[in-house]
């Protein structure tokens, strides 16, 4: 099975807060181009039953290069990942309502804690997947396994 994934906007190594690719858009690829590209890719593969999902953006994070924050539910067009993800998910579902829509957390996809208070809502029910990333090197910041479990349960383990 295939998951379409919007990894980064500008070609290069992923991922840092200084690469200008932290948000779903940037100066080279504004939000309307991001959305149009998602729609075009969805159309291209809409008849291919092996394509099962669209991951809207890889590892959302602050964009320190352009002084912008990745936030959830703040209602500001330039920083609200929840608003952008709902808009994109609904646009994709108008083309292919069978696709799963994958929404990653903010802070390199690690933080889904904010969805407890304000979960994303799509017009097509039961077709949304939250996605979190954890890498082995991140485990070294904890003094114990129990400490890691507590933090990860808070950040995304409840989903």
C-alpha positions in Angstrom: 0.0 0.0 0.0 1.1 3.6 -0.6 0.9 6.7 1.5 1.4 9.9 -0.4 3.6 12.1 1.8 4.3 15.8 1.6 7.8 15.7 3.1 9.3 19.1 2.5 8.8 22.0 0.1 12.3 22.8 -1.0 14.7 20.0 -2.0 17.3 19.3 0.7 18.0 17.4 3.8 15.1 17.2 6.3 14.6 18.4 9.0 15.7 21.4 11.0 14.2 24.6 12.3 16.6 26.5 10.1 15.8 24.9 6.7 12.7 27.0 5.9 10.6 23.9 5.5 9.1 23.7 9.0 5.6 24.7 8.1 3.3 23.4 5.4 4.1 26.4 3.3 7.0 28.8 2.8 7.9 31.8 0.6 8.7 29.6 -2.4 5.6 27.4 -2.0 2.8 29.4 -0.3 -0.2 27.7 1.3 -2.4 27.8 -1.9 0.4 26.1 -3.9 0.7 23.4 -1.1 -3.0 22.8 -1.2 -3.1 22.7 -5.0 -0.2 20.3 -5.1 -2.0 17.9 -2.7 -5.1 18.1 -4.8 -3.2 17.4 -8.0 -1.3 14.4 -6.6 -4.6 13.1 -5.2 -6.2 13.4 -8.6 -3.2 11.7 -10.3 -3.6 8.6 -8.1 -7.4 8.6 -7.4 -8.0 5.5 -9.4 -5.1 3.5 -8.0 -6.5 1.4 -5.1 -3.0 0.8 -3.7 -2.9 4.5 -2.7 -4.6 4.5 0.7 -3.6 7.7 2.5 -2.3 11.2 2.2 0.2 12.4 4.9 -0.4 16.1 4.7 3.1 17.2 5.9 6.1 15.7 7.5 7.3 16.8 10.9 5.7 20.2 11.4 8.0 22.4 13.4 8.8 26.0 14.0 10.5 27.8 11.2 13.2 29.8 12.9 14.6 30.9 9.5 11.4 32.9 8.8 10.4 33.5 12.4 7.2 31.5 12.3 5.7 29.1 14.8 3.9 25.8 14.2 0.8 26.0 16.4 -2.4 24.0 16.8 -5.8 25.7 16.9 -4.7 29.3 17.3 -6.9 30.4 14.4 -4.1 32.4 12.8 -3.7 31.6 9.1 0.1 31.5 9.1 0.6 29.3 12.1 -2.5 27.2 12.7 -1.7 23.6 11.6 -5.1 22.3 12.7 -6.9 24.8 10.4 -4.6 24.0 7.5 -4.8 20.3 8.0 -8.7 20.4 8.1 -8.8 22.5 5.0 -6.4 20.2 3.1 -8.1 17.0 4.3 -11.5 18.2 3.3 -10.2 19.3 -0.2 -8.6 15.9 -0.7 -11.8 14.1 0.4 -13.7 16.0 -2.2 -11.5 14.3 -4.8 -11.2 10.9 -3.1 -13.3 10.3 0.0 -11.8 6.8 0.5 -8.3 8.1 1.4 -7.1 8.2 5.0 -5.9 11.6 5.9 -2.8 11.5 8.1 -2.2 14.5 10.3 1.1 14.7 12.1 1.7 16.5 15.4 3.7 19.6 15.8 7.2 19.8 17.2 8.7 17.3 14.6 5.4 15.3 14.8 6.0 14.4 18.5 3.4 16.6 20.0 -0.3 15.6 19.7 -1.2 16.7 23.2 -3.0 19.7 21.9 -5.5 17.6 20.0 -7.0 16.5 23.4 -8.6 19.9 23.7 -9.2 20.7 20.0 -9.3 17.6 17.8 -9.2 18.0 14.1 -12.6 17.4 12.3 -13.0 16.4 8.7 -16.3 16.4 6.8 -15.8 12.7 5.9 -16.0 10.7 9.2 -13.6 7.9 10.2 -10.9 8.7 7.6 -8.4 10.6 9.8 -5.2 9.2 11.3 -3.0 11.1 13.7 0.7 10.4 13.3 3.6 10.9 15.7 7.3 10.3 15.2 9.8 9.2 17.7 13.4 8.4 17.0 15.8 6.3 19.0 18.1 9.2 19.7 15.3 11.0 21.4 15.1 8.3 24.1 18.5 9.4 25.5 17.0 12.5 27.1 15.2 10.4 29.7 16.7 9.0 32.9 14.4 6.0 32.9 12.0 4.0 30.8 9.2 5.0 33.1 10.0 8.7 32.6 9.9 8.2 28.8 6.5 6.4 29.0 5.0 9.3 31.0 6.1 11.9 28.5 5.2 10.0 25.4 1.8 9.0 26.9 1.2 12.7 27.5 2.4 13.8 24.0 0.6 11.1 21.9 0.1 7.8 23.7 -3.5 8.7 24.5 -4.5 8.7 20.8 
